[in-house]
Each structure stands twice: as structure tokens, then as C-alpha cells.
Amino acid sequence: MSNSSTSTTADVRGFSYSLAPFLHQQEWRMDKARNELARIQREITAVEAEREQLDAMTQNCAAELQCRFSSHADIDGYRRGLAYLALLRHRVMASQQRHGLLRSRRAELQSEVIAQQRKLDGLERHRADELQVYAQEIERIASAEADRDWIGRVKRPTLPLLVVREGHQ
């Protein structure tokens, strides 16, 4: 197969790729997969930010709870603080679980994008090869036509005529 970057002088405006609808469909699928991957990445970023915020809130609450309990023994306040701390920890765990699910989905989508890119690359190579074949056929036809024109214009040699003179043979 020839390289598609080969320069030709053939007029390929008449080229029509028979798999163009399929190629466009694959491009749309690729766009859809990339958009979904970007959406998942944004969600991962948001979940990570939320988790960092929850971790900071948990650390601050634990430090404040320890400080309050050491300064004066307020059992009810300590119990409410522990309940809030448990709620924060539950939210952290839920955030971690969501993060894990999103990372799994991202890995699936990355694989899908890679597979889709391979399909597109194959179709683009096929299209370039078909275009090259078309260009070669156009050049062949133009060359054959130019040969016919040249042959028609070339002065054909004539055979010498034998002139018979009267009395000479």
C-alpha cells in the first residue's frame, strides 16, 4: 500500500468514500465517549475536592472535640460531637466509594476511547488507501488519454512512392 502523503497531480474531487457514513458514525461514537470521559473526570475532581473538604472538617471537629472535652467534661456536648464526627466519617466513606466507582468507570471509558481511536485510525488509513488507488486510476486514465492524443498528432511516416516513368522500368 502506498503512503497517503504521496503527492499526486490527479484531480480527486470526484472521489467518494463508500464507508463515509460508517466513518462519521464512528467519529460520533468517539465524540460521545470523549464527552462522557470528560464528564466522569469532572465528577472525579469534584468528589476529590469534597473528600478533601470532609477530611479537613473531620480533623477540625476531632481537634475541637478533644480540646473541649479536655477543658471541661461536657458529656452531652461530647456525645453530640461524636455523633457529628461519625456522620462526617460516614460521608467520607460514601465519598471514597463513589470515587472508586468513578475511577472504575473512567478506566472503562479510557479503554473504550482507545478502542474507538483504533477503529477510526483504521478507517482513516483505509480511506487514504482508497483515495490513493482512485488517484492512481485517474492518473492512469489521463495518461492513456494523453498517449492517444499524442499518437493521433504524431506525423506518420509515409512509404516512399515508386514513380514509374514511361519508358523506364
Z-matrix of the N, CA and C atoms (Angstrom, degrees):
N
C 1 1.441
C 2 1.508 1 109.69
N 3 1.303 2 115.45 1 139.48
C 4 1.453 3 120.68 2 -178.69
C 5 1.505 4 110.78 3 -82.74
N 6 1.299 5 114.53 4 155.11
C 7 1.451 6 120.58 5 177.47
C 8 1.520 7 108.83 6 -72.53
N 9 1.325 8 116.97 7 135.88
C 10 1.457 9 120.85 8 -177.26
C 11 1.524 10 112.13 9 -71.23
N 12 1.330 11 117.75 10 -13.16
C 13 1.453 12 119.77 11 -179.34
C 14 1.531 13 111.38 12 -85.77
N 15 1.323 14 117.87 13 1.20
C 16 1.447 15 121.35 14 178.63
C 17 1.520 16 109.20 15 -63.66
N 18 1.318 17 115.29 16 130.35
C 19 1.450 18 120.37 17 -178.56
C 20 1.518 19 109.77 18 -77.87
N 21 1.321 20 115.72 19 132.33
C 22 1.455 21 120.16 20 176.63
C 23 1.509 22 108.22 21 -130.13
N 24 1.323 23 114.41 22 159.56
C 25 1.451 24 119.55 23 176.55
C 26 1.518 25 110.46 24 -102.56
N 27 1.313 26 116.60 25 3.96
C 28 1.457 27 120.65 26 -178.51
C 29 1.517 28 110.66 27 -70.43
N 30 1.308 29 114.55 28 144.25
C 31 1.459 30 121.32 29 175.91
C 32 1.532 31 107.50 30 -85.59
N 33 1.329 32 115.73 31 109.08
C 34 1.471 33 120.01 32 -175.34
C 35 1.526 34 111.59 33 -103.84
N 36 1.320 35 117.10 34 19.67
C 37 1.465 36 119.48 35 -179.53
C 38 1.523 37 111.86 36 -62.74
N 39 1.291 38 118.31 37 -24.99
C 40 1.457 39 121.64 38 -179.43
C 41 1.518 40 113.61 39 -84.17
N 42 1.325 41 117.24 40 0.25
C 43 1.471 42 120.72 41 -177.46
C 44 1.519 43 110.17 42 -68.96
N 45 1.312 44 114.39 43 132.57
C 46 1.467 45 120.93 44 176.49
C 47 1.525 46 107.05 45 -130.98
N 48 1.332 47 115.63 46 117.94
C 49 1.467 48 120.84 47 -178.41
C 50 1.523 49 108.56 48 -81.98
N 51 1.309 50 115.96 49 119.41
C 52 1.461 51 120.52 50 -174.85
C 53 1.526 52 112.94 51 -66.50
N 54 1.326 53 117.45 52 -25.37
C 55 1.471 54 120.45 53 179.94
C 56 1.530 55 112.61 54 -97.35
N 57 1.327 56 117.22 55 16.83
C 58 1.467 57 120.51 56 -178.62
C 59 1.531 58 112.62 57 -57.67
N 60 1.339 59 119.84 58 -43.07
C 61 1.478 60 117.83 59 178.12
C 62 1.531 61 112.17 60 -61.42
N 63 1.324 62 116.64 61 -39.75
C 64 1.459 63 120.59 62 178.84
C 65 1.529 64 110.29 63 -66.86
N 66 1.330 65 116.55 64 -40.23
C 67 1.460 66 121.50 65 177.30
C 68 1.531 67 110.15 66 -60.07
N 69 1.337 68 116.42 67 -45.88
C 70 1.472 69 119.66 68 179.44
C 71 1.529 70 111.05 69 -63.90
N 72 1.316 71 116.29 70 -39.04
C 73 1.464 72 120.06 71 177.91
C 74 1.529 73 110.55 72 -61.53
N 75 1.322 74 116.91 73 -42.26
C 76 1.461 75 120.85 74 178.49
C 77 1.524 76 111.02 75 -66.74
N 78 1.328 77 117.33 76 -36.35
C 79 1.467 78 120.40 77 176.43
C 80 1.535 79 110.32 78 -64.62
N 81 1.323 80 117.03 79 -40.16
C 82 1.467 81 120.34 80 178.27
C 83 1.524 82 110.34 81 -64.69
N 84 1.329 83 116.18 82 -41.52
C 85 1.466 84 119.47 83 177.68
C 86 1.526 85 110.93 84 -62.35
N 87 1.316 86 115.89 85 -39.43
C 88 1.467 87 120.42 86 178.89
C 89 1.526 88 109.78 87 -63.94
N 90 1.327 89 116.82 88 -45.31
C 91 1.463 90 120.32 89 178.24
C 92 1.526 91 110.98 90 -59.80
N 93 1.324 92 115.94 91 -42.72
C 94 1.466 93 120.44 92 179.96
C 95 1.531 94 110.45 93 -62.60
N 96 1.328 95 116.75 94 -45.30
C 97 1.470 96 120.87 95 179.90
C 98 1.526 97 111.00 96 -64.11
N 99 1.330 98 117.15 97 -41.50
C 100 1.465 99 120.40 98 178.68
C 101 1.527 100 111.42 99 -65.19
N 102 1.325 101 116.69 100 -40.68
C 103 1.466 102 119.85 101 178.33
C 104 1.524 103 110.98 102 -64.48
N 105 1.313 104 116.63 103 -41.40
C 106 1.463 105 120.55 104 177.98
C 107 1.525 106 110.49 105 -64.71
N 108 1.331 107 116.52 106 -40.89
C 109 1.460 108 120.90 107 177.73
C 110 1.531 109 110.59 108 -62.11
N 111 1.325 110 116.99 109 -42.36
C 112 1.464 111 120.67 110 178.42
C 113 1.531 112 110.81 111 -64.33
N 114 1.331 113 116.67 112 -39.79
C 115 1.469 114 120.42 113 179.08
C 116 1.526 115 110.19 114 -63.67
N 117 1.338 116 116.46 115 -44.19
C 118 1.464 117 120.89 116 179.10
C 119 1.524 118 110.26 117 -63.34
N 120 1.317 119 117.07 118 -39.91
C 121 1.464 120 120.14 119 179.44
C 122 1.521 121 110.72 120 -64.11
N 123 1.335 122 116.72 121 -39.60
C 124 1.475 123 119.86 122 176.76
C 125 1.532 124 110.20 123 -63.26
N 126 1.335 125 116.73 124 -40.92
C 127 1.464 126 120.01 125 178.30
C 128 1.525 127 110.98 126 -64.26
N 129 1.330 128 116.70 127 -40.82
C 130 1.473 129 120.08 128 178.21
C 131 1.522 130 110.19 129 -60.89
N 132 1.322 131 116.31 130 -44.20
C 133 1.463 132 120.85 131 179.07
C 134 1.531 133 110.55 132 -61.35
N 135 1.328 134 116.79 133 -41.66
C 136 1.469 135 120.23 134 179.72
C 137 1.530 136 110.88 135 -66.92
N 138 1.331 137 117.12 136 -40.87
C 139 1.466 138 120.93 137 179.75
C 140 1.528 139 110.09 138 -66.23
N 141 1.322 140 116.96 139 -39.55
C 142 1.471 141 119.92 140 178.19
C 143 1.525 142 110.90 141 -64.41
N 144 1.326 143 116.73 142 -40.69
C 145 1.469 144 120.14 143 178.13
C 146 1.526 145 110.34 144 -65.32
N 147 1.341 146 115.80 145 -41.34
C 148 1.463 147 119.82 146 178.22
C 149 1.533 148 110.92 147 -63.11
N 150 1.323 149 115.23 148 -41.85
C 151 1.466 150 119.20 149 -179.72
C 152 1.530 151 111.46 150 -65.22
N 153 1.312 152 116.96 151 -40.67
C 154 1.471 153 120.25 152 176.62
C 155 1.524 154 110.36 153 -62.00
N 156 1.314 155 116.47 154 -40.99
C 157 1.459 156 120.82 155 178.68
C 158 1.536 157 110.02 156 -64.95
N 159 1.335 158 116.48 157 -43.81
C 160 1.470 159 119.63 158 179.02
C 161 1.519 160 111.44 159 -64.67
N 162 1.326 161 116.58 160 -39.25
C 163 1.474 162 119.78 161 177.54
C 164 1.530 163 110.53 162 -61.73
N 165 1.327 164 116.30 163 -43.78
C 166 1.466 165 120.39 164 179.42
C 167 1.532 166 110.22 165 -64.31
N 168 1.330 167 116.63 166 -42.25
C 169 1.468 168 120.14 167 178.62
C 170 1.528 169 110.66 168 -63.55
N 171 1.328 170 117.26 169 -39.79
C 172 1.465 171 121.45 170 179.47
C 173 1.522 172 110.44 171 -64.12
N 174 1.328 173 116.56 172 -45.61
C 175 1.466 174 120.08 173 179.38
C 176 1.528 175 110.96 174 -63.20
N 177 1.322 176 116.67 175 -43.51
C 178 1.464 177 120.30 176 179.10
C 179 1.529 178 111.25 177 -63.63
N 180 1.314 179 116.75 178 -42.61
C 181 1.472 180 120.72 179 -179.66
C 182 1.522 181 110.72 180 -65.09
N 183 1.347 182 115.87 181 -43.22
C 184 1.467 183 119.38 182 179.66
C 185 1.527 184 110.78 183 -63.54
N 186 1.320 185 117.28 184 -42.02
C 187 1.468 186 120.91 185 179.38
C 188 1.522 187 110.58 186 -65.92
N 189 1.331 188 117.59 187 -43.32
C 190 1.459 189 120.93 188 179.45
C 191 1.530 190 110.87 189 -65.77
N 192 1.321 191 116.60 190 -40.66
C 193 1.460 192 121.07 191 178.76
C 194 1.524 193 110.84 192 -62.61
N 195 1.316 194 116.54 193 -42.67
C 196 1.468 195 120.70 194 179.46
C 197 1.530 196 110.01 195 -65.46
N 198 1.306 197 116.58 196 -41.76
C 199 1.463 198 121.31 197 -179.59
C 200 1.533 199 110.58 198 -64.76
N 201 1.321 200 117.59 199 -45.31
C 202 1.466 201 121.30 200 -179.98
C 203 1.519 202 112.00 201 -64.64
N 204 1.322 203 115.79 202 -42.11
C 205 1.467 204 118.25 203 -176.93
C 206 1.529 205 110.97 204 -69.86
N 207 1.342 206 116.31 205 -34.52
C 208 1.468 207 118.77 206 -179.82
C 209 1.526 208 111.67 207 -72.07
N 210 1.355 209 118.09 208 -29.78
C 211 1.452 210 120.58 209 -178.99
C 212 1.534 211 111.89 210 -80.27
N 213 1.297 212 118.05 211 -38.68
C 214 1.465 213 121.34 212 175.02
C 215 1.523 214 108.88 213 -154.04
N 216 1.285 215 114.88 214 140.96
C 217 1.468 216 121.36 215 -174.56
C 218 1.518 217 110.06 216 -84.71
N 219 1.343 218 115.41 217 91.41
C 220 1.459 219 121.56 218 176.08
C 221 1.526 220 106.50 219 -107.55
N 222 1.330 221 116.40 220 97.24
C 223 1.463 222 121.65 221 -174.69
C 224 1.523 223 111.09 222 -64.02
N 225 1.326 224 118.29 223 -43.80
C 226 1.468 225 120.67 224 -179.73
C 227 1.532 226 110.98 225 -64.56
N 228 1.309 227 117.90 226 -43.06
C 229 1.465 228 121.79 227 177.24
C 230 1.523 229 111.02 228 -64.22
N 231 1.331 230 114.85 229 -39.66
C 232 1.467 231 119.37 230 178.62
C 233 1.535 232 109.76 231 -64.60
N 234 1.337 233 117.20 232 -41.65
C 235 1.466 234 121.73 233 179.74
C 236 1.538 235 110.04 234 -63.83
N 237 1.340 236 117.22 235 -43.97
C 238 1.473 237 120.42 236 177.87
C 239 1.527 238 110.26 237 -63.65
N 240 1.293 239 116.55 238 -39.85
C 241 1.472 240 120.95 239 178.11
C 242 1.518 241 111.53 240 -63.70
N 243 1.333 242 116.86 241 -41.66
C 244 1.471 243 120.50 242 177.40
C 245 1.527 244 111.51 243 -65.54
N 246 1.338 245 116.09 244 -38.32
C 247 1.475 246 119.75 245 177.61
C 248 1.534 247 109.75 246 -63.54
N 249 1.324 248 116.68 247 -43.40
C 250 1.466 249 120.20 248 178.50
C 251 1.527 250 110.56 249 -64.86
N 252 1.316 251 116.07 250 -40.36
C 253 1.458 252 121.47 251 177.72
C 254 1.527 253 110.41 252 -62.29
N 255 1.321 254 117.12 253 -41.31
C 256 1.467 255 121.37 254 177.36
C 257 1.524 256 110.72 255 -64.56
N 258 1.337 257 116.91 256 -40.16
C 259 1.468 258 120.79 257 177.10
C 260 1.526 259 110.51 258 -62.07
N 261 1.316 260 116.32 259 -45.21
C 262 1.472 261 119.88 260 177.98
C 263 1.527 262 110.85 261 -60.94
N 264 1.316 263 116.33 262 -42.24
C 265 1.468 264 120.26 263 -179.86
C 266 1.527 265 110.50 264 -64.09
N 267 1.334 266 116.19 265 -38.87
C 268 1.462 267 120.43 266 177.01
C 269 1.532 268 110.37 267 -62.74
N 270 1.342 269 116.65 268 -42.33
C 271 1.467 270 120.38 269 177.97
C 272 1.524 271 111.19 270 -65.20
N 273 1.308 272 117.61 271 -37.29
C 274 1.476 273 121.53 272 176.81
C 275 1.522 274 109.76 273 -62.48
N 276 1.314 275 116.70 274 -45.12
C 277 1.468 276 120.28 275 -179.54
C 278 1.529 277 111.02 276 -64.75
N 279 1.335 278 117.21 277 -41.07
C 280 1.466 279 120.78 278 177.10
C 281 1.532 280 110.27 279 -63.35
N 282 1.312 281 116.46 280 -39.29
C 283 1.462 282 121.32 281 178.25
C 284 1.529 283 110.59 282 -65.44
N 285 1.322 284 116.73 283 -40.65
C 286 1.467 285 120.66 284 178.08
C 287 1.532 286 110.84 285 -64.19
N 288 1.333 287 115.73 286 -40.19
C 289 1.461 288 119.46 287 179.09
C 290 1.530 289 110.12 288 -64.93
N 291 1.316 290 116.78 289 -45.52
C 292 1.470 291 121.07 290 178.09
C 293 1.530 292 109.98 291 -60.94
N 294 1.320 293 116.15 292 -40.83
C 295 1.467 294 120.63 293 178.95
C 296 1.527 295 110.51 294 -60.43
N 297 1.323 296 116.44 295 -43.40
C 298 1.464 297 120.29 296 178.89
C 299 1.522 298 112.44 297 -63.29
N 300 1.332 299 116.73 298 -41.60
C 301 1.470 300 120.65 299 178.20
C 302 1.528 301 110.96 300 -64.53
N 303 1.314 302 115.77 301 -42.44
C 304 1.470 303 119.58 302 179.39
C 305 1.525 304 111.52 303 -65.22
N 306 1.325 305 116.74 304 -39.27
C 307 1.470 306 119.37 305 178.17
C 308 1.522 307 110.90 306 -65.11
N 309 1.321 308 117.43 307 -38.08
C 310 1.471 309 120.64 308 176.45
C 311 1.524 310 110.63 309 -63.81
N 312 1.324 311 116.17 310 -44.23
C 313 1.464 312 120.39 311 178.98
C 314 1.528 313 110.44 312 -64.07
N 315 1.318 314 116.13 313 -38.69
C 316 1.466 315 119.66 314 178.15
C 317 1.526 316 110.56 315 -62.56
N 318 1.328 317 117.38 316 -42.20
C 319 1.467 318 120.49 317 178.73
C 320 1.531 319 110.74 318 -62.59
N 321 1.337 320 116.68 319 -40.67
C 322 1.471 321 120.09 320 177.32
C 323 1.524 322 110.58 321 -62.00
N 324 1.333 323 115.64 322 -45.58
C 325 1.464 324 119.89 323 -179.08
C 326 1.523 325 111.94 324 -66.34
N 327 1.321 326 117.47 325 -36.24
C 328 1.465 327 119.90 326 177.09
C 329 1.525 328 110.03 327 -62.76
N 330 1.322 329 116.54 328 -41.67
C 331 1.464 330 120.06 329 177.03
C 332 1.524 331 110.80 330 -63.77
N 333 1.325 332 115.90 331 -40.65
C 334 1.462 333 120.79 332 178.50
C 335 1.525 334 111.33 333 -63.49
N 336 1.328 335 116.44 334 -42.52
C 337 1.470 336 120.78 335 179.36
C 338 1.530 337 110.27 336 -64.22
N 339 1.318 338 116.68 337 -41.50
C 340 1.468 339 120.22 338 178.85
C 341 1.527 340 110.33 339 -63.49
N 342 1.334 341 117.38 340 -45.40
C 343 1.468 342 121.07 341 178.73
C 344 1.526 343 110.52 342 -62.57
N 345 1.313 344 116.59 343 -42.19
C 346 1.461 345 120.63 344 179.80
C 347 1.523 346 110.41 345 -65.71
N 348 1.331 347 117.50 346 -37.78
C 349 1.463 348 120.55 347 178.63
C 350 1.523 349 110.41 348 -65.37
N 351 1.318 350 116.40 349 -37.80
C 352 1.477 351 119.47 350 176.84
C 353 1.524 352 110.77 351 -62.84
N 354 1.335 353 116.98 352 -41.90
C 355 1.465 354 120.38 353 177.53
C 356 1.523 355 110.40 354 -61.03
N 357 1.333 356 115.85 355 -46.35
C 358 1.462 357 119.74 356 -179.90
C 359 1.523 358 111.71 357 -63.12
N 360 1.319 359 116.37 358 -41.68
C 361 1.467 360 119.91 359 178.34
C 362 1.520 361 110.65 360 -60.84
N 363 1.325 362 116.46 361 -42.57
C 364 1.464 363 120.69 362 178.52
C 365 1.519 364 111.60 363 -63.33
N 366 1.320 365 116.08 364 -43.34
C 367 1.468 366 119.45 365 178.51
C 368 1.526 367 111.56 366 -65.77
N 369 1.316 368 117.12 367 -39.61
C 370 1.470 369 120.35 368 178.40
C 371 1.531 370 110.70 369 -65.09
N 372 1.344 371 116.89 370 -40.50
C 373 1.475 372 119.39 371 176.45
C 374 1.525 373 110.11 372 -63.33
N 375 1.329 374 116.24 373 -42.71
C 376 1.467 375 120.27 374 179.34
C 377 1.529 376 110.23 375 -62.59
N 378 1.326 377 116.88 376 -42.78
C 379 1.457 378 120.49 377 179.17
C 380 1.535 379 110.14 378 -62.52
N 381 1.330 380 116.86 379 -44.15
C 382 1.465 381 120.49 380 179.38
C 383 1.529 382 111.01 381 -62.85
N 384 1.334 383 116.53 382 -40.11
C 385 1.463 384 120.26 383 177.74
C 386 1.525 385 110.89 384 -64.44
N 387 1.332 386 116.24 385 -42.81
C 388 1.473 387 120.33 386 178.99
C 389 1.522 388 110.77 387 -64.77
N 390 1.323 389 116.74 388 -39.27
C 391 1.453 390 120.89 389 177.59
C 392 1.525 391 110.52 390 -63.89
N 393 1.328 392 116.37 391 -40.04
C 394 1.464 393 120.69 392 178.63
C 395 1.525 394 110.56 393 -64.15
N 396 1.332 395 116.91 394 -44.03
C 397 1.468 396 121.38 395 178.11
C 398 1.533 397 109.63 396 -61.42
N 399 1.326 398 116.76 397 -42.92
C 400 1.461 399 121.47 398 178.86
C 401 1.528 400 110.31 399 -61.73
N 402 1.327 401 116.25 400 -45.68
C 403 1.464 402 120.50 401 -179.64
C 404 1.528 403 110.86 402 -62.73
N 405 1.319 404 116.96 403 -40.66
C 406 1.461 405 120.27 404 177.95
C 407 1.529 406 111.24 405 -64.12
N 408 1.322 407 116.87 406 -38.87
C 409 1.463 408 120.48 407 179.08
C 410 1.522 409 110.41 408 -67.56
N 411 1.328 410 117.34 409 -40.52
C 412 1.473 411 121.02 410 177.29
C 413 1.528 412 109.50 411 -63.17
N 414 1.331 413 116.73 412 -43.05
C 415 1.470 414 120.28 413 178.27
C 416 1.522 415 111.11 414 -64.15
N 417 1.324 416 117.33 415 -39.86
C 418 1.464 417 120.88 416 178.71
C 419 1.525 418 110.73 417 -62.72
N 420 1.323 419 116.23 418 -44.22
C 421 1.463 420 120.62 419 179.70
C 422 1.529 421 110.12 420 -64.91
N 423 1.327 422 117.12 421 -43.24
C 424 1.476 423 120.91 422 179.17
C 425 1.518 424 110.53 423 -64.20
N 426 1.324 425 116.27 424 -40.02
C 427 1.460 426 119.90 425 179.27
C 428 1.524 427 111.02 426 -65.64
N 429 1.311 428 117.65 427 -42.31
C 430 1.464 429 121.41 428 178.75
C 431 1.523 430 110.49 429 -63.75
N 432 1.318 431 116.54 430 -40.08
C 433 1.460 432 120.52 431 178.28
C 434 1.522 433 110.94 432 -66.21
N 435 1.329 434 116.84 433 -40.80
C 436 1.470 435 120.85 434 178.23
C 437 1.531 436 109.93 435 -64.34
N 438 1.336 437 116.66 436 -39.90
C 439 1.474 438 119.97 437 177.19
C 440 1.520 439 110.61 438 -61.71
N 441 1.326 440 117.57 439 -44.26
C 442 1.469 441 120.49 440 179.07
C 443 1.519 442 110.98 441 -62.45
N 444 1.332 443 116.60 442 -42.14
C 445 1.467 444 120.02 443 177.97
C 446 1.520 445 110.79 444 -62.94
N 447 1.311 446 117.22 445 -43.17
C 448 1.459 447 121.06 446 -178.67
C 449 1.530 448 110.42 447 -64.38
N 450 1.305 449 115.33 448 -45.32
C 451 1.474 450 119.72 449 179.74
C 452 1.523 451 109.92 450 -60.86
N 453 1.314 452 116.99 451 -37.99
C 454 1.456 453 120.59 452 179.37
C 455 1.517 454 112.46 453 -69.12
N 456 1.301 455 119.25 454 -25.99
C 457 1.459 456 122.56 455 -177.49
C 458 1.528 457 113.60 456 -92.32
N 459 1.283 458 117.33 457 -20.95
C 460 1.456 459 121.05 458 -176.14
C 461 1.530 460 108.71 459 -67.56
N 462 1.300 461 114.47 460 135.58
C 463 1.458 462 119.95 461 178.76
C 464 1.514 463 107.45 462 -70.74
N 465 1.295 464 114.83 463 124.26
C 466 1.455 465 118.75 464 -178.36
C 467 1.523 466 109.04 465 -84.79
N 468 1.298 467 114.09 466 134.41
C 469 1.473 468 115.93 467 178.88
C 470 1.531 469 109.50 468 -68.06
N 471 1.311 470 114.12 469 141.92
C 472 1.468 471 118.64 470 178.42
C 473 1.512 472 108.36 471 -104.48
N 474 1.284 473 115.56 472 152.14
C 475 1.454 474 120.83 473 178.27
C 476 1.522 475 108.32 474 -79.64
N 477 1.326 476 115.67 475 141.43
C 478 1.470 477 116.89 476 179.63
C 479 1.529 478 109.71 477 -65.17
N 480 1.298 479 113.58 478 137.98
C 481 1.456 480 119.39 479 179.37
C 482 1.528 481 109.09 480 -87.65
N 483 1.256 482 112.55 481 137.59
C 484 1.459 483 117.75 482 175.24
C 485 1.522 484 107.52 483 -90.34
N 486 1.262 485 114.04 484 120.25
C 487 1.447 486 118.50 485 -179.38
C 488 1.528 487 106.95 486 -97.47
N 489 1.251 488 112.72 487 125.50
C 490 1.459 489 118.41 488 179.29
C 491 1.533 490 107.54 489 -99.83
N 492 1.294 491 116.71 490 120.05
C 493 1.452 492 121.06 491 179.18
C 494 1.508 493 108.67 492 -97.22
N 495 1.213 494 111.24 493 148.44
C 496 1.451 495 115.33 494 -179.48
C 497 1.518 496 109.45 495 -68.91
N 498 1.164 497 112.74 496 130.21
C 499 1.430 498 119.64 497 179.39
C 500 1.514 499 113.06 498 93.36
N 501 1.267 500 118.37 499 -12.57
C 502 1.461 501 121.01 500 177.69
C 503 1.492 502 108.83 501 -117.34
N 504 1.220 503 112.09 502 136.42
C 505 1.452 504 115.91 503 174.54
C 506 1.452 505 111.30 504 -136.40
